[in-house]
Amino acid sequence: MQILFYITTKNHKEAVKIASILVKKRLVACANIFNNVKSVFLWNNKISKSKEVIIIGKSIKKNQTKIISEVKKKHSYDIPCVVFTKILGGNKEFLKWITSSTV
């Protein structure tokens, strides 16, 4: 089963580093990086605001645990956001590419 993942990072450099490691290890087929996202969140019972960079990408379900592990090794946050959702459909050739590009 193919999945999408969503990861937030503190800056572009960290996002590129994490995305590159995940692709190099073939845990993900592709990672897209979105810069300068404004985040508003609750942290230590206070509303916080910061600029973040988002990584959205494609992988397969069996790689979820390994992706989380790799992100935690390289991420600067104490509790990095790493979440997944199922891909319910799409271009069949593209979905096959996701599977064939990952291990």
FENHU-V882881 format. One record per residue. N is the residue number from 0. OMEGA is omega in radians with two decimals (* if undefined). D_LAST is the distance of its C-alpha to the last C-alpha in Angstrom with 1 decimal. Layout:
BEGIN
n->N omega->OMEGA d_last->D_LAST
n->N omega->OMEGA d_last->D_LAST
END
This chain:
BEGIN
n->0 omega->3.10 d_last->12.7
n->1 omega->-3.11 d_last->12.2
n->2 omega->2.92 d_last->13.7
n->3 omega->3.04 d_last->15.6
n->4 omega->-3.12 d_last->16.1
n->5 omega->-3.12 d_last->19.3
n->6 omega->3.02 d_last->20.1
n->7 omega->3.12 d_last->23.5
n->8 omega->-3.08 d_last->24.5
n->9 omega->-3.12 d_last->27.9
n->10 omega->-3.09 d_last->27.8
n->11 omega->-3.12 d_last->26.1
n->12 omega->3.13 d_last->25.4
n->13 omega->3.13 d_last->23.5
n->14 omega->3.14 d_last->21.5
n->15 omega->3.13 d_last->20.5
n->16 omega->-3.12 d_last->19.7
n->17 omega->3.14 d_last->17.3
n->18 omega->-3.12 d_last->15.7
n->19 omega->3.11 d_last->15.3
n->20 omega->-3.12 d_last->13.7
n->21 omega->3.12 d_last->11.1
n->22 omega->-3.13 d_last->10.4
n->23 omega->3.14 d_last->10.8
n->24 omega->3.13 d_last->8.3
n->25 omega->3.03 d_last->5.8
n->26 omega->3.09 d_last->6.2
n->27 omega->3.12 d_last->8.4
n->28 omega->-3.02 d_last->9.4
n->29 omega->3.06 d_last->12.9
n->30 omega->3.10 d_last->15.5
n->31 omega->-3.07 d_last->19.2
n->32 omega->3.13 d_last->21.9
n->33 omega->-3.07 d_last->25.3
n->34 omega->2.97 d_last->28.1
n->35 omega->3.08 d_last->31.3
n->36 omega->3.10 d_last->30.7
n->37 omega->3.14 d_last->33.6
n->38 omega->3.06 d_last->32.6
n->39 omega->-3.02 d_last->35.2
n->40 omega->3.08 d_last->34.4
n->41 omega->3.12 d_last->36.1
n->42 omega->-3.10 d_last->35.7
n->43 omega->3.11 d_last->38.2
n->44 omega->3.09 d_last->40.3
n->45 omega->3.03 d_last->40.8
n->46 omega->3.12 d_last->39.8
n->47 omega->3.10 d_last->37.8
n->48 omega->3.08 d_last->37.0
n->49 omega->2.98 d_last->34.7
n->50 omega->3.09 d_last->32.8
n->51 omega->3.05 d_last->29.0
n->52 omega->-3.08 d_last->26.1
n->53 omega->2.99 d_last->23.5
n->54 omega->3.01 d_last->19.8
n->55 omega->-3.10 d_last->18.6
n->56 omega->-3.07 d_last->15.1
n->57 omega->3.12 d_last->12.6
n->58 omega->3.09 d_last->9.3
n->59 omega->-3.02 d_last->8.6
n->60 omega->-3.06 d_last->10.9
n->61 omega->-3.12 d_last->9.0
n->62 omega->-3.05 d_last->8.0
n->63 omega->-3.09 d_last->11.7
n->64 omega->3.13 d_last->13.1
n->65 omega->3.10 d_last->10.9
n->66 omega->3.12 d_last->11.8
n->67 omega->-3.13 d_last->15.4
n->68 omega->-3.14 d_last->15.5
n->69 omega->3.14 d_last->14.6
n->70 omega->-3.13 d_last->17.0
n->71 omega->3.13 d_last->19.7
n->72 omega->-2.99 d_last->19.6
n->73 omega->-3.02 d_last->20.4
n->74 omega->-3.13 d_last->22.3
n->75 omega->-3.11 d_last->26.1
n->76 omega->3.05 d_last->26.9
n->77 omega->-3.13 d_last->27.8
n->78 omega->-3.11 d_last->26.1
n->79 omega->3.05 d_last->23.5
n->80 omega->3.03 d_last->22.9
n->81 omega->-3.12 d_last->19.3
n->82 omega->-3.05 d_last->19.4
n->83 omega->2.99 d_last->17.4
n->84 omega->3.13 d_last->18.6
n->85 omega->2.96 d_last->17.6
n->86 omega->-3.05 d_last->17.7
n->87 omega->-3.14 d_last->20.4
n->88 omega->3.13 d_last->20.7
n->89 omega->3.12 d_last->20.7
n->90 omega->-3.05 d_last->20.4
n->91 omega->3.13 d_last->18.6
n->92 omega->3.12 d_last->17.5
n->93 omega->3.12 d_last->16.1
n->94 omega->3.07 d_last->14.2
n->95 omega->3.12 d_last->12.8
n->96 omega->3.11 d_last->11.8
n->97 omega->-3.12 d_last->9.9
n->98 omega->-3.09 d_last->7.8
n->99 omega->-3.11 d_last->7.6
n->100 omega->-3.12 d_last->7.0
n->101 omega->3.13 d_last->3.8
n->102 omega->* d_last->0.0
END
